[in-house]
Amino acid sequence: MSKPINIDEYIASFPKETQKILSQFRATVKKAAPQAVEVISYGIPAFKLNGLLVWFGAHTNHIGFYPRASGIEMFKKELAAYKSAKGSVRFPLDKPLPLALITKIVKFRVNENNERIKPKKK
């Protein structure tokens, strides 16, 4: 598959069941970060707000969520039930997405990016 030009094209390239899950994921991120802009980064859907916030992508058996290492670290207790690495977590395709948790992580990342761009006090 060639690289998608937008998130709609990315989602459309998957089977119907996976499309539903990806669309749900996308809607959850948009609701949590309404000012964020959708982009394709590293060939997968991403959201930008004062820098890149989060990425997500479909794999054979899971949806990968990439909220940077800080997002994983901050919610490691809640994410303990899932396979995760330094900057990523895997949500199995055969289980419901933890939408409330995804929302919390996205909001955390929005705050983190907003803090980063605040002018430094002298």
C-alpha positions, 0 to 999 in steps of 0.5 A: 500500500502506498502511503495514505494522504489523509486519515480517511484514506488510511482507515479505508484501506482496512477491513470493515471491522478494523475501520469501525475501530479506527473510526472510533479511535479517531473520534475519541481523540478528536473529542479529547483534543478538538483543536488538534489537526489531523495529519499522517506522520510516519505513514499512520494517523496522528494529531498535532497541537503545539507539536505532535500529540499522539499517533495510532495505527492498525496492525494484524491483531491490535491497534497501536497507540503512540502517546510518546513515552510520557503518556505511557509512563503517566498511565502505566497502572491503567495500561498494565493490562495491555502490552506496551513499550516505552512509547506505545501500547497495543489494544487488541482488536477483539476487545473494546477500546478503553475509550475513557483511558484514551481520552485521559491520555490524549488530554494529558498530552494536550496539557503537556504540549501546551506547557511546553510552549508557554514562555519561560519565566526569566 
